[in-house]
Amino acid sequence: MNRIRAGGYSGRGIHGEVVEELGQRIVGGRLAEGETIDVVALEAELDISKTVVREALRVLKAKGLVDARQKRGTFVQPRSEWRLLDPDVIRWQFGGRADTQFLDDLAEVRGIFEPASARLAAVRHDEGDIAAMERALELMSAAAAGRGNAVEADLAFHRALLASTHNELLTRMEVVLEAGLAARDVLVHGAVEDDDPTPAHAAVLDAIRDRDPDRAADAASALLAKSLLDLDRARSSATQQEGP
């Protein structure tokens, strides 16, 4: 197949690779809102069958990125129709860059539900929840010392925190966090030196373990404040590197 780049769907065969390619083109703006997708040209460009294109477009339609009408064909939907909480749509928004507005939106959403989640976790957690957060902290500490993946450790902690609420809807918020945190952490951990996030996360865990809801919520808020500070530092570093 020609011109298909590896991505999140790379392990799903040709069909998945086409989904990945078209998703990136749409969310990245190379296929503009309202633009009609020339299926025949796409088949020739990517050297794929009509069936593969149709299957890929069916997936993208389910994500709200495209729609089809008689006489008009398949076209790109306006952003207002996208399933913005879809993990792939979130991931595609970055496309190798930091989407500033999305990161700001993510910070606001986290500020709403993470302190509340920590408060619930302090009341509802069980031993398994504490063990999961402790394992994540161990991974985080190792990553800070250069022996592991900082992004995966961060995600593991926040998934465990949400699971500790024993609220199914809050647990599902990991869909919002995972792709967004991954993109944010890549930016921060690549630009902010001498940053060990372990103590700030450990403060959240300590309060949850002690079953202190108020302290847990305060620690989560402090963690978010640190996250925003790190993001601002990373942005400042990126601006300085770009120069005038």
C-alpha positions as CSV (number, residue, x, y, z in Angstrom):
1,M,0.0,0.0,0.0
2,N,1.3,3.5,-0.9
3,R,1.7,6.4,1.4
4,I,0.0,4.9,4.5
5,R,1.7,5.9,7.7
6,A,1.9,3.7,10.8
7,G,-0.4,4.8,13.7
8,G,-2.9,3.7,16.3
9,Y,-4.5,1.4,13.8
10,S,-1.3,0.0,12.3
11,G,-1.9,-3.4,13.9
12,R,-5.3,-3.8,12.2
13,G,-4.3,-4.5,8.6
14,I,-4.9,-2.4,5.6
15,H,-8.5,-1.4,6.7
16,G,-7.1,0.0,10.0
17,E,-4.3,1.8,8.3
18,V,-6.7,3.6,6.0
19,V,-8.9,4.6,9.0
20,E,-5.7,6.1,10.6
21,E,-4.6,7.9,7.5
22,L,-8.0,9.5,6.8
23,G,-8.7,10.3,10.4
24,Q,-5.4,12.2,10.7
25,R,-6.2,14.0,7.4
26,I,-9.6,15.2,8.6
27,V,-8.7,16.1,12.2
28,G,-5.5,17.7,11.0
29,G,-7.3,19.9,8.5
30,R,-5.9,18.5,5.3
31,L,-9.4,17.4,4.4
32,A,-11.5,20.5,5.2
33,E,-15.0,20.7,6.7
34,G,-17.6,20.2,4.0
35,E,-15.0,18.8,1.5
36,T,-16.2,15.9,-0.6
37,I,-14.0,12.8,-0.5
38,D,-13.1,11.5,-3.9
39,V,-13.3,7.8,-3.3
40,V,-12.0,6.8,-6.7
41,A,-9.0,9.1,-6.4
42,L,-8.4,7.8,-2.9
43,E,-8.4,4.2,-4.1
44,A,-5.7,5.1,-6.7
45,E,-3.6,7.2,-4.4
46,L,-3.5,4.6,-1.6
47,D,-3.6,1.6,-4.0
48,I,-6.5,0.0,-2.1
49,S,-9.8,-1.6,-3.1
50,K,-13.2,0.1,-3.0
51,T,-14.3,-2.2,-0.2
52,V,-11.4,-1.1,2.0
53,V,-12.3,2.5,1.5
54,R,-16.0,1.9,2.2
55,E,-15.2,0.1,5.5
56,A,-12.8,2.8,6.6
57,L,-15.4,5.5,5.9
58,R,-18.0,3.5,7.8
59,V,-15.7,3.7,10.9
60,L,-15.1,7.4,10.4
61,K,-18.8,8.0,10.1
62,A,-19.4,6.3,13.4
63,K,-16.9,8.8,14.9
64,G,-18.8,11.7,13.4
65,L,-16.0,12.7,11.0
66,V,-17.8,12.0,7.8
67,D,-21.3,11.6,6.4
68,A,-22.8,10.7,3.0
69,R,-25.7,12.1,1.0
70,Q,-27.2,11.0,-2.4
71,K,-25.7,13.1,-5.3
72,R,-23.2,14.7,-3.0
73,G,-21.2,11.6,-1.9
74,T,-19.1,11.3,1.3
75,F,-18.0,14.6,2.9
76,V,-16.2,15.8,6.0
77,Q,-18.5,16.8,8.8
78,P,-18.1,20.0,10.8
79,R,-16.2,19.7,14.1
80,S,-19.4,20.2,16.0
81,E,-20.5,16.7,14.8
82,W,-17.3,14.9,15.8
83,R,-17.3,12.5,18.7
84,L,-14.7,14.5,20.6
85,L,-14.5,12.0,23.4
86,D,-13.6,9.1,21.0
87,P,-10.1,8.0,21.9
88,D,-8.9,8.1,18.3
89,V,-10.4,11.5,17.6
90,I,-8.7,12.8,20.8
91,R,-5.4,11.3,19.6
92,W,-5.7,12.6,16.1
93,Q,-6.2,16.2,17.3
94,F,-2.5,16.3,18.3
95,G,-1.1,14.7,15.1
96,G,2.5,15.1,16.4
97,R,1.9,18.6,17.9
98,A,0.5,20.1,21.1
99,D,-3.1,21.3,20.5
100,T,-3.1,24.2,22.9
101,Q,-6.9,24.7,23.1
102,F,-7.5,21.0,23.7
103,L,-4.9,20.9,26.5
104,D,-6.5,23.9,28.1
105,D,-9.9,22.3,27.8
106,L,-8.5,19.1,29.3
107,A,-7.1,21.0,32.3
108,E,-10.5,22.5,33.0
109,V,-12.3,19.1,32.8
110,R,-9.7,17.5,35.0
111,G,-10.2,20.4,37.5
112,I,-13.9,19.5,37.7
113,F,-13.8,15.7,38.1
114,E,-10.3,14.7,39.5
115,P,-10.6,16.4,43.0
116,A,-14.1,15.0,43.3
117,S,-12.8,11.6,42.2
118,A,-10.1,11.7,44.8
119,R,-12.7,12.6,47.4
120,L,-14.8,9.5,46.5
121,A,-11.7,7.3,46.3
122,A,-10.8,8.2,49.9
123,V,-14.2,6.9,51.0
124,R,-14.7,3.9,48.7
125,H,-11.3,2.4,47.9
126,D,-10.4,-1.2,48.7
127,E,-7.0,-2.8,49.2
128,G,-6.7,-3.6,45.5
129,D,-7.2,0.0,44.5
130,I,-4.4,1.1,46.9
131,A,-2.1,-1.6,45.5
132,A,-2.8,-0.5,41.9
133,M,-1.9,3.2,42.8
134,E,1.2,2.0,44.7
135,R,2.4,0.1,41.7
136,A,1.9,3.1,39.5
137,L,3.9,5.2,41.8
138,E,6.7,2.7,41.7
139,L,6.7,2.9,37.9
140,M,6.6,6.7,38.1
141,S,9.6,6.9,40.5
142,A,11.6,4.5,38.3
143,A,10.7,6.5,35.2
144,A,11.9,9.7,36.9
145,A,15.2,8.0,37.5
146,G,15.4,7.1,33.8
147,R,14.3,3.5,34.1
148,G,10.8,3.4,32.5
149,N,8.1,5.2,30.6
150,A,6.9,8.3,32.5
151,V,3.8,8.6,30.3
152,E,2.6,5.0,31.0
153,A,3.3,5.4,34.7
154,D,1.2,8.6,34.8
155,L,-1.7,7.0,33.0
156,A,-1.6,4.0,35.2
157,F,-1.9,6.1,38.3
158,H,-4.8,8.1,37.0
159,R,-6.6,5.0,35.7
160,A,-6.2,3.5,39.2
161,L,-7.5,6.6,40.8
162,L,-10.6,6.7,38.7
163,A,-11.2,3.0,39.3
164,S,-11.0,3.6,43.1
165,T,-14.1,5.7,43.0
166,H,-16.1,2.6,42.1
167,N,-18.3,4.8,39.9
168,E,-18.6,3.4,36.5
169,L,-19.2,6.7,34.8
170,L,-16.2,8.3,36.4
171,T,-14.1,5.3,35.5
172,R,-15.1,5.8,31.9
173,M,-13.5,9.3,32.0
174,E,-10.2,7.5,31.4
175,V,-11.2,7.8,27.7
176,V,-10.8,11.6,28.0
177,L,-7.6,11.4,30.1
178,E,-5.6,8.7,28.3
179,A,-5.0,10.3,24.9
180,G,-4.9,13.8,26.3
181,L,-2.5,13.0,29.2
182,A,-0.3,11.1,26.8
183,A,0.1,14.1,24.5
184,R,0.5,16.5,27.4
185,D,3.1,14.3,29.1
186,V,5.1,13.9,25.9
187,L,5.3,17.7,25.7
188,V,6.1,18.2,29.4
189,H,8.5,15.4,29.9
190,G,10.4,16.4,26.8
191,A,10.8,20.0,27.9
192,V,10.7,20.2,31.7
193,E,14.0,19.0,33.2
194,D,14.5,17.6,36.7
195,D,10.8,17.0,37.1
196,D,9.8,14.2,39.4
197,P,6.0,14.0,39.6
198,T,6.1,11.2,42.2
199,P,5.8,13.3,45.4
200,A,2.7,15.2,44.1
201,H,1.0,11.9,43.2
202,A,2.1,10.3,46.4
203,A,0.3,13.0,48.4
204,V,-2.9,12.1,46.7
205,L,-2.4,8.4,47.4
206,D,-1.5,9.1,51.1
207,A,-4.7,11.0,51.7
208,I,-6.8,8.3,49.9
209,R,-5.1,5.6,52.0
210,D,-5.9,7.6,55.2
211,R,-9.5,7.9,54.1
212,D,-9.3,11.7,54.3
213,P,-11.7,13.0,51.6
214,D,-10.9,16.7,52.1
215,R,-7.1,16.2,52.1
216,A,-7.4,13.9,49.0
217,A,-9.3,16.5,47.1
218,D,-6.8,19.2,48.1
219,A,-3.9,17.0,47.1
220,A,-5.6,16.3,43.7
221,S,-6.1,20.1,43.2
222,A,-2.4,20.7,44.1
223,L,-1.4,18.0,41.6
224,L,-3.4,19.7,38.9
225,A,-1.9,23.1,39.7
226,K,1.6,21.5,39.3
227,S,0.5,20.0,36.0
228,L,-0.6,23.4,34.7
229,L,2.7,25.0,35.9
230,D,4.7,22.3,34.1
231,L,2.6,22.8,30.9
232,D,3.3,26.5,31.0
233,R,7.0,25.9,31.4
234,A,7.0,23.5,28.5
235,R,5.2,26.0,26.3
236,S,7.6,28.7,27.3
237,S,10.5,26.4,26.4
238,A,9.0,25.5,23.1
239,T,8.5,29.2,22.3
240,Q,12.1,30.1,23.1
241,Q,13.4,27.2,20.9
242,E,11.3,28.5,18.0
243,G,12.8,32.0,18.4
244,P,11.6,35.2,16.9
